[in-house]
Amino acid sequence: MNLSASDKRRLSTPISRRRLLQAGGIGALSLGLPGMVAAGVDGDRRLGGGAAEKSCIFILLCGGPSHLDTWDLKPAAPAEIRGPYRPIATTVPGMQLSELHPRLATMTGHFSLIRSMTHVGNISNHFDAMHHCLSGQADAPLDSPYIGCILAKVRPTQRTVAPYVWLIKCVGDPVFCAPNIGTGGHLGMTHSPLFVGSATNHPAMPGFKAPDELLPAVAPDRMHERSRLLEGLNPAESASVGNRPMKEWQDLHGRAFELASGSGGRQAFELEREPVNVRDRYGMHPLGQNLLLARRLVEAGVGFVTVNGWTGPAPGAVGGGPPSSSWDMHGGEMGMGSAFGAGSYGMGWCLPCLDEALTALLVDLEDRGLLESTLVVVAGEFGRTPNINAPGSNPGRQHWPSCYSAIIAGGGTRGGMVYGESDKIGAYVKDKPVRPQDLGATIYHALDVPLDLRLGKDGFTRPISSGQPILELFG
């Protein structure tokens, strides 16, 4: 396409982000969040054909699950501490889980338990605890990027596949949402995730829709014509779009064009392609279907997927809270009903959902040859108090940052191991403390990211981690 002299002059001057998007025919795309997906697959190819060399699925149990009722039970403690659930034996001698984890009990050879997670200092509010957890840092500055953002920066995809996707952004009360979930921190929006799903549009619902970023805004022939127009811009002459270099916007447009003009990205989100028995095995609730979607995204080449551990409303329950609070089980003190009941904020509902979905994910990854290359991390931002509040009515537990648990599987870890130990009532770490920065360092180590790497802006760089990886988990 030949441009007139006036067109060239007009296009060589700084233009707004809106005008650039309109010129490219992709005004509906969220180019400010270039964690966009265009899976390198076609209709006849298995999604695994584009899988990244190493990936991570981080299952964030927003709100803080009770370690004392899940993975670190204390059956010898007094009733007001041990809670109602009995420990059950597993396939690993000496490793016990809650009776509400019967499926996971058969899979303990595939994952390891960390029973000595701890925050340094009394970080007992969701906002700060999640900020430290997601950034993998101690005393994390407010502009710290999160682990997924850093991996998107240092492990960029070469197959037009988003390096970082977040399945259901935490919403509602802002105390749950760490400050840089959608900003990329000091790395900028370029490395922030693509958010997928909501309380009213998630993959367990009929008619679930892929993000708008995957839908063409205009006819393909017009997309090609407008793409050629933008390719004609001279980066040297057109210095910037808003505050961004023109070259950066052109690169983002190119990725968006490939995404919107192809079908591969949409296919990764089409869960109806999965056999019914596979979907049922994960569970037809938000957590189950999001873990299935996470598996498909990993197969499509996404390097880091954060899955919000929201289980959705319990059957027959009214409400259930926004996608952020399933595991914030305070009980009747906050009008949530019993933390040990079967309501939306009860372990009688949430733990079986997690048991079902996580077991299905681990089996599925192993069956498809992806477990060795896919690190699976399951954790909340903190744990729960040893003492149960309101034991006579609707009991629950409060926030507790001093000791909590996490699960790690795949990604080169060996499984079947309990790392660290808490004291006799699960209040404090007794042996081998693991701080958020150590968990972050373990993730980087599993994904072959050098821990001495430094990133920053304006000439000031910071190490990506101050922690130590848990090398005993690997072997």
Helices and strands as residue ranges (DSSP letters): H 5-11, H 17-23, G 47-50, E 55-60, G 67-69, H 79-82, E 87-89, E 96-98, G 104-106, G 108-110, E 111-117, H 126-135, H 147-154, E 164-167, G 174-176, G 185-187, G 189-191, E 194-196, G 212-214, H 220-231, E 240-241, E 244-245, H 246-261, H 264-268, G 271-273, H 276-282, H 286-299, E 304-308, G 331-334, H 347-367, E 374-379, E 383-384, E 399-400, E 404-410, E 417-419, E 421-422, E 429-431, H 436-446, E 454-457, E 460-463, G 471-473
